[in-house]
Amino acid sequence: MRANSLVNHSKTLLNRRYRQRGMTLVELIVAFTILSILTAMAVPLARYKVRRDKERELNSALHEIRRAIDMYKDATLANKIQSKIDTDGYPESLKQLVDGVKLSQSADGKVVKFLRSVPIDPMTGTRDWGLRSEQDDPLSTSWGGQNVFTVYTKSTETARDGTLYSTW
């Protein structure tokens, strides 16, 4: 009798193991549906984060370039460097901020640089920035070429707040 109960017990264990070996079709469909819903919720959040990071990089790059332009203008006003008459004390190009300008009081030809390199525009992925001179219209997309008063991105995309990136 005891042997018979042992056989029944082992059959019960084998049946349980066989039944627990995999998932049923219904369980697979439910698991797949839950996974799909979670994925669908995660994708917009990831896109939002990528856009937010690009906007942060754009603000930083614009601030860096504009600060360099202001430092150049301050140096010309303090007569530390000389600039062409028609530039109104602003740099002629962004390249001039990187290459540097010779100090006017330096006998040995010391050069002061205002940027290490032109930052990459995170919206376009290039170093090609839109330029405006002091004489240009503030919303103009064409550069007069007299000087570099400010910069803007050439991206035509709209920011999260509804403004165009080019107006930042």
C-alpha positions in Angstrom: 0.0 0.0 0.0 2.8 2.3 0.8 4.4 1.6 -2.6 1.2 2.5 -4.3 1.0 5.9 -2.6 4.6 6.5 -3.5 3.8 5.8 -7.2 0.7 8.1 -7.1 2.8 10.8 -5.4 5.5 10.6 -8.0 2.9 10.7 -10.8 1.4 13.9 -9.2 4.9 15.5 -9.1 5.5 14.6 -12.8 2.2 16.0 -13.8 2.9 19.3 -11.9 6.3 19.6 -13.5 4.8 18.9 -16.9 2.1 21.5 -16.4 4.6 24.1 -15.1 7.1 23.6 -17.9 5.9 26.5 -20.0 3.3 29.2 -20.4 -0.1 28.9 -22.0 -1.1 30.8 -25.1 -3.3 33.1 -23.0 -0.5 33.9 -20.6 1.8 34.7 -23.5 -0.7 37.0 -25.0 -1.3 38.8 -21.7 2.5 39.2 -21.1 3.0 40.4 -24.7 0.2 43.0 -24.3 1.6 44.3 -21.1 5.0 44.6 -22.6 3.6 46.4 -25.6 1.8 48.9 -23.4 4.9 49.6 -21.4 7.0 50.1 -24.5 4.4 52.4 -26.0 4.6 54.5 -22.9 8.4 54.6 -22.8 9.0 55.8 -26.4 7.5 59.3 -26.0 9.3 59.8 -22.7 12.6 58.9 -24.4 11.9 61.3 -27.3 11.0 64.0 -24.9 14.3 63.5 -23.0 16.3 63.6 -26.2 14.6 66.9 -27.3 15.1 68.4 -23.8 18.8 67.5 -23.9 19.3 69.0 -27.3 17.5 72.2 -26.2 19.8 72.4 -23.2 22.9 72.0 -25.5 21.6 74.7 -27.8 21.1 77.1 -25.0 24.6 76.4 -23.7 26.2 76.8 -27.2 24.3 80.0 -27.9 25.4 81.4 -24.5 29.0 80.4 -25.1 29.2 82.1 -28.5 27.3 85.2 -27.4 29.6 85.6 -24.4 32.6 85.4 -26.7 31.1 88.1 -28.9 30.5 90.3 -25.9 34.1 89.8 -24.6 35.4 90.8 -28.1 33.2 93.9 -28.0 34.4 94.8 -24.5 38.1 94.3 -25.5 37.6 96.7 -28.4 35.9 99.3 -26.2 38.8 99.0 -23.7 41.2 99.5 -26.7 42.9 96.2 -26.0 42.3 95.1 -29.5 41.7 97.0 -32.7 38.9 96.3 -35.1 37.9 97.5 -38.5 35.9 100.8 -38.5 32.8 99.4 -40.2 32.4 96.5 -37.7 31.3 98.7 -34.8 33.6 96.8 -32.5 32.1 93.3 -33.2 34.0 90.4 -34.8 34.0 90.0 -38.5 33.3 86.3 -38.3 33.1 83.4 -35.8 36.5 82.2 -37.1 38.0 85.4 -35.8 36.9 84.5 -32.3 38.7 81.1 -32.6 41.8 82.3 -34.4 42.3 85.2 -32.1 43.1 88.9 -32.4 46.5 90.6 -31.9 46.6 92.8 -28.7 47.1 96.4 -29.6 49.5 97.2 -26.7 51.6 94.0 -27.2 55.0 94.6 -28.7 55.6 90.8 -29.2 52.4 90.1 -31.1 50.4 88.3 -28.4 47.1 87.0 -29.6 43.9 86.8 -27.5 41.4 84.1 -28.4 37.7 84.2 -27.4 36.6 80.7 -28.3 38.5 77.4 -28.4 36.3 76.2 -31.3 32.9 77.1 -32.7 30.4 74.9 -30.9 28.4 72.4 -32.8 24.7 73.3 -33.3 22.9 70.4 -31.7 19.8 70.9 -33.8 21.6 70.7 -37.2 24.7 68.8 -36.1 27.0 71.3 -37.9 29.2 74.2 -36.9 27.2 76.4 -39.4 25.3 79.0 -37.4 23.1 81.7 -38.7 24.7 85.1 -38.2 23.2 88.6 -37.8 25.1 91.9 -37.9 24.1 94.9 -35.8 22.7 96.5 -38.9 20.5 93.5 -39.8 16.8 93.2 -38.9 16.4 91.2 -35.7 14.3 88.6 -37.4 16.3 88.5 -40.6 17.6 85.2 -41.9 20.2 86.8 -44.2 23.5 88.2 -42.9 24.6 91.6 -44.1 28.3 90.7 -43.5 29.4 93.8 -41.7 30.0 92.1 -38.3 28.7 89.3 -36.1 26.4 90.8 -33.5 24.6 87.6 -32.6 24.0 84.0 -33.8 21.1 81.7 -34.1 20.4 78.1 -35.1 19.5 77.4 -38.7 17.0 74.7 -37.6 13.4 75.3 -38.7 12.0 73.1 -35.9 9.7 74.2 -33.1 10.7 74.0 -29.5 8.7 72.3 -26.7 7.3 75.7 -25.7 6.0 76.5 -29.2 8.7 79.0 -30.3 11.1 78.4 -33.2 14.6 77.4 -32.2 15.9 80.1 -34.6 14.4 82.8 -32.4 16.3 81.8 -29.3 
